Amino acid sequence: MRTIQASEFKARCLALMDQVAATGEIVVVTKNGKPVAELHPYEGERRASPFGLHPGLRIHGDVVAPVADGDWEALA
C-alpha cells in the first residue's frame, strides 16, 4: 500500500485517481504523518436510478415547464 502526503495528493489527485483505477493499487493519504484517507478503486455498481437512494421515485409529466395558475394545489 502506497502512502502520499496530503500536499502531494492535492497537486496530483487526478493523475492518482487514474493510476488507482488502472492498477487497483490503494493509496493512503497522510497529514502530519498520520493516515487520514484512503483512495482505492470503486468496486460498486452504478445505480440504475438517477435519484440515488430513492429508486422508487418516478417523474410524471414535464418537471421543467412553468406551472400555470390553478394547475396545482398546495397542501395545508
N, CA, C and O of each residue as an XYZ file, in Angstrom:
304
protein
N       0.847     -1.170      0.000
C       0.000      0.000      0.000
C       0.897      1.240      0.000
O       1.796      1.373      0.830
N       0.640      2.120     -0.925
C       1.440      3.324     -1.092
C       0.885      4.442     -0.209
O      -0.329      4.545     -0.034
N       1.766      5.283      0.350
C       1.317      6.457      1.101
C       1.793      7.710      0.397
O       2.815      7.709     -0.290
N       1.026      8.789      0.583
C       1.360     10.063     -0.045
C       0.910     11.185      0.888
O      -0.146     11.092      1.514
N       1.703     12.232      0.978
C       1.344     13.374      1.816
C       0.182     14.131      1.185
O       0.035     14.156     -0.037
N      -0.631     14.741      2.018
C      -1.819     15.456      1.546
C      -1.461     16.545      0.541
O      -2.188     16.746     -0.432
N      -0.363     17.245      0.757
C       0.026     18.320     -0.168
C       0.351     17.761     -1.556
O      -0.006     18.366     -2.567
N       1.020     16.620     -1.606
C       1.324     15.995     -2.890
C       0.057     15.425     -3.526
O      -0.124     15.501     -4.742
N      -0.820     14.852     -2.693
C      -2.088     14.339     -3.215
C      -2.890     15.461     -3.859
O      -3.464     15.282     -4.932
N      -2.928     16.617     -3.204
C      -3.672     17.758     -3.741
C      -3.154     18.154     -5.121
O      -3.935     18.471     -6.017
N      -1.858     18.134     -5.282
C      -1.257     18.535     -6.557
C      -1.438     17.489     -7.651
O      -1.446     17.826     -8.835
N      -1.587     16.205     -7.261
C      -1.601     15.129     -8.246
C      -2.859     14.272     -8.210
O      -2.854     13.164     -8.746
N      -3.934     14.752     -7.593
C      -5.077     13.868     -7.332
C      -5.697     13.266     -8.599
O      -6.051     12.087     -8.594
N      -5.836     14.029     -9.670
C      -6.458     13.472    -10.879
C      -5.606     12.356    -11.481
O      -6.134     11.325    -11.898
N      -4.296     12.559    -11.527
C      -3.406     11.516    -12.044
C      -3.420     10.295    -11.131
O      -3.377      9.161    -11.606
N      -3.481     10.527     -9.817
C      -3.532      9.405     -8.878
C      -4.825      8.607     -9.035
O      -4.809      7.379     -8.953
N      -5.940      9.295     -9.260
C      -7.202      8.577     -9.475
C      -7.125      7.700    -10.711
O      -7.597      6.564    -10.699
N      -6.535      8.220    -11.778
C      -6.365      7.411    -12.994
C      -5.479      6.202    -12.720
O      -5.764      5.096    -13.180
N      -4.400      6.419    -11.966
C      -3.474      5.330    -11.658
C      -4.147      4.256    -10.808
O      -3.980      3.065    -11.070
N      -4.902      4.665     -9.796
C      -5.605      3.710     -8.932
C      -6.630      2.916     -9.736
O      -6.758      1.704     -9.563
N      -7.358      3.603    -10.615
C      -8.349      2.912    -11.442
C      -7.688      1.892    -12.363
O      -8.233      0.811    -12.589
N      -6.526      2.228    -12.889
C      -5.845      1.349    -13.836
C      -5.143      0.175    -13.155
O      -5.154     -0.938    -13.679
N      -4.530      0.413    -11.989
C      -3.713     -0.617    -11.356
C      -4.398     -1.335    -10.202
O      -4.017     -2.451     -9.848
N      -5.406     -0.701     -9.615
C      -6.051     -1.282     -8.445
C      -5.282     -1.040     -7.161
O      -5.688     -1.509     -6.098
N      -4.177     -0.313     -7.245
C      -3.344     -0.019     -6.080
C      -4.076      0.929     -5.128
O      -4.731      1.872     -5.572
N      -3.965      0.682     -3.839
C      -4.559      1.541     -2.822
C      -3.536      2.587     -2.415
O      -2.363      2.269     -2.217
N      -3.976      3.844     -2.290
C      -3.106      4.934     -1.875
C      -3.665      5.513     -0.580
O      -4.841      5.869     -0.505
N      -2.807      5.603      0.444
C      -3.192      6.184      1.727
C      -2.663      7.609      1.781
O      -1.471      7.845      1.583
N      -3.550      8.553      2.050
C      -3.174      9.961      2.142
C      -2.892     10.279      3.606
O      -3.689      9.958      4.487
N      -1.741     10.917      3.854
C      -1.364     11.244      5.223
C      -1.304     12.751      5.420
O      -1.058     13.511      4.484
N      -1.533     13.160      6.652
C      -1.410     14.561      7.031
C      -0.653     14.588      8.344
O      -1.068     13.963      9.320
N       0.441     15.301      8.371
C       1.329     15.321      9.543
C       1.770     13.910      9.932
O       1.916     13.598     11.113
N       1.981     13.060      8.916
C       2.464     11.714      9.152
C       1.413     10.707      9.579
O       1.733      9.536      9.787
N       0.157     11.138      9.716
C      -0.914     10.231     10.150
C      -1.882      9.980      8.998
O      -2.251     10.916      8.290
N      -2.292      8.740      8.804
C      -3.252      8.430      7.732
C      -4.590      9.131      7.983
O      -5.124      9.088      9.092
N      -5.121      9.774      6.944
C      -6.412     10.453      7.062
C      -7.423      9.998      6.016
O      -8.628     10.170      6.204
N      -6.951      9.423      4.927
C      -7.865      8.993      3.869
C      -7.226      7.866      3.075
O      -6.010      7.672      3.091
N      -8.083      7.133      2.381
C      -7.625      6.024      1.573
C      -8.293      6.112      0.210
O      -9.514      6.246      0.119
N      -7.499      6.038     -0.843
C      -8.023      6.063     -2.208
C      -7.885      4.662     -2.776
O      -6.785      4.114     -2.851
N      -9.011      4.088     -3.173
C      -8.987      2.742     -3.731
C      -9.971      2.670     -4.889
O     -10.853      3.521     -5.000
N      -9.836      1.669     -5.751
C     -10.744      1.561     -6.896
C     -12.181      1.369     -6.435
O     -12.438      0.713     -5.425
N     -13.107      1.940     -7.176
C     -14.525      1.797     -6.891
C     -14.953      0.380     -7.263
O     -14.694     -0.079     -8.376
N     -15.609     -0.312     -6.332
C     -15.996     -1.704     -6.560
C     -17.494     -1.902     -6.703
O     -17.945     -2.998     -7.035
N     -18.262     -0.869     -6.459
C     -19.711     -0.987     -6.531
C     -20.211     -0.818     -7.956
O     -19.441     -0.622     -8.895
N     -21.508     -0.899     -8.078
C     -22.138     -0.711     -9.381
C     -22.844      0.632     -9.403
O     -23.241      1.155     -8.361
N     -22.994      1.176    -10.576
C     -23.756      2.423    -10.705
C     -25.216      2.135    -10.438
O     -25.739      1.093    -10.833
N     -25.853      3.041     -9.783
C     -27.282      2.889     -9.501
C     -28.086      3.096    -10.781
O     -27.758      3.949    -11.605
N     -29.120      2.318    -10.929
C     -29.977      2.457    -12.102
C     -30.797      3.737    -12.016
O     -31.175      4.312    -13.037
N     -31.072      4.181    -10.787
C     -31.891      5.370    -10.587
C     -31.016      6.618    -10.523
O     -29.994      6.612     -9.837
N     -31.392      7.681    -11.219
C     -30.640      8.933    -11.095
C     -30.926      9.627     -9.769
O     -30.360     10.686     -9.497
N     -31.778      9.059     -8.955
C     -32.175      9.687     -7.697
C     -31.485      9.064     -6.491
O     -31.961      9.225     -5.367
N     -30.391      8.365     -6.692
C     -29.608      7.823     -5.595
C     -30.361      6.829     -4.751
O     -30.661      5.726     -5.207
N     -30.670      7.200     -3.534
C     -31.297      6.285     -2.595
C     -32.811      6.212     -2.751
O     -33.485      5.612     -1.913
N     -33.347      6.798     -3.785
C     -34.792      6.821     -3.982
C     -35.181      6.096     -5.273
O     -35.732      6.720     -6.180
N     -34.908      4.804     -5.372
C     -35.168      4.091     -6.624
C     -36.652      3.997     -6.960
O     -37.000      3.750     -8.114
N     -37.536      4.186     -5.981
C     -38.972      4.100     -6.249
C     -39.567      5.395     -6.775
O     -40.736      5.423     -7.159
N     -38.784      6.468     -6.800
C     -39.278      7.761     -7.254
C     -39.499      7.746     -8.766
O     -38.632      7.311     -9.523
N     -40.645      8.216     -9.190
C     -40.957      8.288    -10.622
C     -41.416      9.699    -10.960
O     -42.126     10.325    -10.174
N     -41.025     10.194    -12.104
C     -41.445     11.516    -12.563
C     -42.565     11.330    -13.565
O     -42.451     10.546    -14.507
N     -43.642     12.057    -13.354
C     -44.785     12.016    -14.268
C     -45.009     13.422    -14.807
O     -45.235     14.353    -14.036
N     -44.949     13.578    -16.095
C     -45.173     14.883    -16.700
C     -43.890     15.662    -16.876
O     -42.792     15.140    -16.678
N     -44.044     16.916    -17.251
C     -42.914     17.798    -17.525
C     -42.543     18.551    -16.254
O     -43.318     19.383    -15.781
N     -41.363     18.270    -15.694
C     -40.965     18.883    -14.433
C     -40.253     20.217    -14.617
O     -39.940     20.881    -13.628
N     -39.992     20.625    -15.847
C     -39.311     21.889    -16.067
C     -40.208     22.962    -16.671
O     -39.812     24.125    -16.749
N     -41.400     22.592    -17.094
C     -42.323     23.567    -17.669
C     -42.890     24.461    -16.562
O     -43.074     23.999    -15.436
N     -43.167     25.721    -16.863
C     -43.759     26.605    -15.859
C     -45.135     26.098    -15.425
O     -45.855     25.477    -16.207
N     -45.481     26.367    -14.189
C     -46.776     25.959    -13.661
C     -47.741     27.122    -13.825
O     -47.496     28.215    -13.312
N     -48.828     26.891    -14.532
C     -49.844     27.933    -14.732
C     -50.696     28.057    -13.474
O     -50.868     27.088    -12.735
N     -51.223     29.244    -13.235
C     -52.105     29.439    -12.090
C     -53.278     28.483    -12.152
O     -53.882     28.302    -13.209
N     -53.600     27.877    -11.039
C     -54.727     26.965    -10.978
C     -54.379     25.530    -11.331
O     -55.234     24.652    -11.216
N     -53.128     25.259    -11.764
C     -52.745     23.896    -12.144
C     -52.185     23.094    -10.977
O     -51.802     21.938    -11.159
N     -52.128     23.669     -9.800
C     -51.580     22.955     -8.666
C     -52.363     23.301     -7.402
O     -53.077     24.301     -7.328
N     -52.195     22.443     -6.432
C     -52.914     22.621     -5.168
C     -51.918     22.464     -4.022
O     -51.208     21.462     -3.939
N     -51.873     23.457     -3.145
C     -50.961     23.395     -2.002
C     -51.566     22.565     -0.878
O     -52.773     22.615     -0.641
N     -50.734     21.812     -0.194
C     -51.185     21.045      0.961
C     -51.089     21.927      2.193
O     -50.087     22.613      2.393
N     -52.120     21.912      3.016
C     -52.118     22.763      4.216
C     -51.444     22.060      5.358
O     -51.344     22.614      6.453
